[in-house]
């Protein structure tokens, strides 16, 4: 069963874009809006299933405290100066 939905107070720029896009695609305005609406819901559903995407460290990479300790331990030799190389 489909329910009627009314969208009020659409600004002129958006209304014009919708009309032009519907014409460009060769569909009526109702079909275009429904398509955009459904695609937006699909994106929201995918995103809500993975809340980690909202966290900046997951996008840029994040380490646990254990990861950081293992990394620092692995590169600790690079902190040592080989005195023989400087003579």
N, C-alpha and C positions, 0 to 999 in steps of 0.2 A: 504494500500500500504506500503510495507516495503522498506526502503532505505538502500543501502549498506553503511557500516561504516568500515573504515580501522583504525586499531590501529598500530602505528609505534613505533619502538624502544623499544620493550618489552625486559627487561633484561633476561639473560639466566636462572636465578633461577625461575623467574615467568613463563617463557615459558616451562621449564621442569616440574614445578608443574602442569601447565595446561594440558600438555600431559599425565602425570601420573594420574591425577585426572579423566580425560576423559576416560582413559583406565580402571581405577578402577570402574567407574560408568557404563562402557559399552556404552558410547555415543561418538559421534564424537566431535572434538574440537569446532566446530561452535556451536553445541547445548549447550555444557557446558558454553561457554563464554556468549551466549545469556541468559541462565538461571541465571548466576551470575549477569550479567548486569541488568536484570529485577528485581531480588531480591534487588539489590542495589538501584535501582530507587524507589522501593516500600518503602524501609526504609527511603530514603530521603524525599519522599512525606509525610510519617507519621510524620517525625521529623519537616518538614517545617510547618505542621499544628499546631504544638505546640512549638513555639519558647521559651516558658518558660523553656524547658529542657536545654536550653543553659545557663541559669542563675544559678550559683552555689547555691544561697540561696534557690532556689526552690527544689534542690536536698537534701540539708541539713536542710531545714526548715527555713522559714523566717517570721518575725513578722512585722506587721505594727506598727506605733507609738502607735495607740490605743490598739493593742494587748499587747504591752509591758507595757503600763500604767495599764491596767486591771490586768495583771499578778503581777506586783509589788504591786499593791493595795491589791490583794488577799493574798500575802505572807507577807504583812507588819507586821502582828502580830508576825511573827517569828523573827523579828528584835528587839523585846522588851525583856528585861531581867526580869524574874520573881525573884525579890529580895528574896522572901521567900524560893525559892529552894536553895539559896546559904548560908543559915544560918543553 
